[in-house]
Amino acid sequence: MREGGHRSLLRLGANESAFGPSPTAVAAMAAELPRLSWYGDPESYDLRAALAPRHGCASENICVGAGIDDLMGLAVRAFLAAGRTALATLGTYPTFSYHVVGYSGNLQTVPYCNDGSVDVDGLVAAARKIRPAIVYLANPDNPSGTFLAAEAVQQLFEALPKESLLFLDEAYADFVEESALLPQLIDERLIRVRTFSKAYGMAGARIGYSVSTARNVETFQKIRLQYGVNRNAQIGALASLADMPFAQYIVRETAAGREEYYSLAGSLRCPFLRSRTNFVCIDFNTRERAAAVLNRLLQLGVFVRKPGAPPLDRFVRISVGTAPERTEFGVRLRRALEDVDR
Amino acid sequence: MREGGHRSLLRLGANESAFGPSPTAVAAMAAELPRLSWYGDPESYDLRAALAPRHGCASENICVGAGIDDLMGLAVRAFLAAGRTALATLGTYPTFSYHVVGYSGNLQTVPYCNDGSVDVDGLVAAARKIRPAIVYLANPDNPSGTFLAAEAVQQLFEALPKESLLFLDEAYADFVEESALLPQLIDERLIRVRTFSKAYGMAGARIGYSVSTARNVETFQKIRLQYGVNRNAQIGALASLADMPFAQYIVRETAAGREEYYSLAGSLRCPFLRSRTNFVCIDFNTRERAAAVLNRLLQLGVFVRKPGAPPLDRFVRISVGTAPERTEFGVRLRRALEDVDR
């Protein structure tokens, strides 16, 4: 906004929830603001106790962190010695590679399939060859929005070399029905992470958690910031869990928004990727045309993003907005495309 | 509280502000809670712009982090290669040594002087001998509460080997008059850190900042969590800076609280350390007696802490509470001491 000199922006670029946090979470956080002078519970005791039964595990299997980015940093720091190799899909959520590079690791990548799906066979083949310390998988994936069924994830996990840990980033899993997700699996070689940033609408609060063995949690415990999670974020997360109707409403509304984007893309004769997240990738045929659309949209006050690496670099990624935002986005995208193709 | 089975606790152990955040900060944060679904500004642009003139520097000299613990971790990670040595006072704020150990560094220490002051000459002598990559100084110090005048800090800084970076933790500097503090000094070998946790009463928000060269800020920029600072914490910090009368009230009230603790200690014939912070260390002669007082206080529902390392292990550290809390603490301390000495 500052750089473009825009007064207001159609903010559809960061996969934030357009629907805000739960009103009961807002009320719970507002009531506790006068006690923000107190540190948050370093153990996140209440939140872990509320999360454990949802995941069919014990509190000891859960570590709360300041968002998935924080937990991802802990995993890379703990499990990727300097010079060791990590493996990920080329162009997937970039903070993983940021941490790998930042901790002097070596990142190897496998491209997406041309249809935007994660190349499971390619990841397995690469892992067997390079024997990475960590394999990163976002499922549903960001930025593609594509999703691997539970069986595929299970097969990937089982096919990995025994020295490889699977870091399973489930930031968008709340948008997928429980039955389609990998069942609970507590294993030394598996760290699953979830967030309150997406379906719970608390991106600005910085709170997420990992599920793994008690031993892996203890490893995080040795290096994490003991008082690192905002007190109010813990309170809001706990209140959010108690307001499932709101989260379910967000999931439904997000699904409706995806359908609208699909229709919009269809009406513009653009292919698109079916998504299980709160964003949709629309295909503009070439990387150049996609970049031109992105730039024109920015000039029109629309903030969206474009995957940088092939084959997804021909797409533009749009977060699901509110109904009026989606309508306005349709108007501006139509105009941007006309300008670009003129 | 959980472990002791206490219903309520006189919470005077974590140097939190007993006076809460500024009411205008609370109002500003409450108003923005519905937008907590948005990530905070990754650049903390507005907050840095508000801080820069207070420190006589540019925004480029400031890095905002999720509290001093976060910034301290960045400094150790960036400037202390594995196996290299850091230097600190034995028993000072423990998160520094936590990070040094966590990043495979080697911590060397110099004890406090017997009067609880930091041994500047000892630190200089040790630094010249071991040539540490980082020297840590908390000023005012925690847990002693003692303070080094600007000249002493300046002399320490100038006497350090050229390869040593001084990490100057000024968490409690807001309780000291500006004129007594080290003047602004932008130097590649100096990183000063401040927090909103103490005088601004926002410990639970996790927000602090460092002041150094633009080059050092860029180094942090390469490894920090880009979206790591809670959005509401940024809003509250900005609003707090605009409410200096509140911060000044906290500083005055804290000074009054220290005086009360001094009187209390005197009436119990206990020596104490004059403090420039929001806590006071009371001397119970021996480590055993101090431990007994601490344990008895815990049984009486008072949460305070005791420095672990000599020579400060004969002290108990009490955070300044509200006026009623201080009165109640006096009653319970008197009782605890009677029980211990019976």
Contacts between the chains, C-beta under 8 A, distances in Angstrom:
chain1	res1	chain2	res2	distance
A	2	B	45	6.7
A	11	B	38	7.4
A	14	B	38	7.8
A	14	B	39	5.9
A	16	B	37	5.3
A	16	B	38	5.2
A	16	B	39	6.4
A	17	B	37	4.3
A	18	B	37	7.5
A	19	B	37	7.1
A	20	B	34	5.0
A	20	B	35	6.9
A	20	B	36	7.4
A	20	B	37	4.8
A	21	B	33	7.1
A	21	B	34	7.1
A	21	B	36	5.1
A	21	B	37	5.8
A	26	B	33	4.7
A	26	B	34	5.8
A	26	B	36	7.5
A	29	B	33	5.5
A	29	B	36	7.6
A	30	B	30	4.7
A	30	B	33	5.8
A	33	B	21	7.1
A	33	B	26	4.7
A	33	B	29	5.5
A	33	B	30	5.8
A	34	B	20	5.1
A	34	B	21	7.1
A	34	B	26	5.8
A	35	B	20	7.0
A	35	B	204	7.2
A	36	B	20	7.4
A	36	B	21	5.1
A	36	B	26	7.5
A	36	B	29	7.6
A	36	B	201	7.3
A	36	B	202	5.6
A	36	B	203	7.6
A	36	B	204	4.4
A	36	B	205	5.4
A	36	B	236	7.1
A	37	B	16	5.3
A	37	B	17	4.3
A	37	B	18	7.5
A	37	B	19	7.1
A	37	B	20	4.8
A	37	B	21	5.8
A	37	B	201	3.8
A	37	B	202	6.6
A	37	B	203	5.8
A	37	B	204	6.7
A	38	B	11	7.4
A	38	B	14	7.8
A	38	B	16	5.3
A	38	B	203	6.3
A	38	B	204	5.2
A	39	B	14	5.9
A	39	B	16	6.4
A	39	B	197	7.9
A	39	B	203	4.8
A	39	B	204	5.7
A	40	B	204	5.2
A	40	B	206	8.0
A	45	B	2	6.8
A	66	B	66	6.3
A	66	B	206	7.5
A	66	B	225	7.4
A	66	B	228	6.3
A	66	B	230	8.0
A	67	B	225	7.5
A	67	B	227	7.2
A	67	B	228	7.4
A	69	B	225	5.1
A	69	B	226	7.8
A	69	B	227	6.6
A	69	B	228	6.8
A	70	B	225	6.1
A	70	B	228	6.9
A	73	B	225	6.8
A	82	B	82	8.0
A	95	B	226	7.9
A	102	B	222	7.1
A	102	B	223	4.8
A	197	B	39	7.9
A	201	B	36	7.3
A	201	B	37	3.8
A	202	B	36	5.6
A	202	B	37	6.6
A	203	B	36	7.6
A	203	B	37	5.8
A	203	B	38	6.2
A	203	B	39	4.8
A	203	B	227	7.9
A	203	B	231	7.9
A	204	B	35	7.2
A	204	B	36	4.5
A	204	B	37	6.7
A	204	B	38	5.2
A	204	B	39	5.7
A	204	B	40	5.2
A	204	B	230	6.5
A	204	B	231	3.0
A	204	B	232	6.5
A	205	B	36	5.4
A	205	B	230	6.0
A	205	B	231	7.4
A	205	B	232	7.2
A	206	B	40	8.0
A	206	B	66	7.5
A	206	B	227	7.4
A	206	B	228	6.5
A	206	B	229	7.6
A	206	B	230	5.2
A	222	B	102	7.1
A	223	B	102	4.8
A	225	B	66	7.3
A	225	B	67	7.6
A	225	B	69	5.1
A	225	B	70	6.1
A	225	B	73	6.8
A	226	B	69	7.8
A	226	B	95	7.9
A	227	B	67	7.2
A	227	B	69	6.6
A	227	B	203	7.9
A	227	B	206	7.4
A	228	B	66	6.2
A	228	B	67	7.4
A	228	B	69	6.8
A	228	B	70	6.9
A	228	B	206	6.5
A	229	B	206	7.5
A	230	B	204	6.4
A	230	B	205	6.0
A	230	B	206	5.2
A	230	B	230	4.7
A	230	B	232	7.8
A	230	B	233	6.5
A	231	B	203	7.9
A	231	B	204	3.1
A	231	B	205	7.4
A	232	B	204	6.5
A	232	B	205	7.2
A	232	B	230	7.8
A	232	B	232	6.6
A	233	B	230	6.5
A	236	B	36	7.1
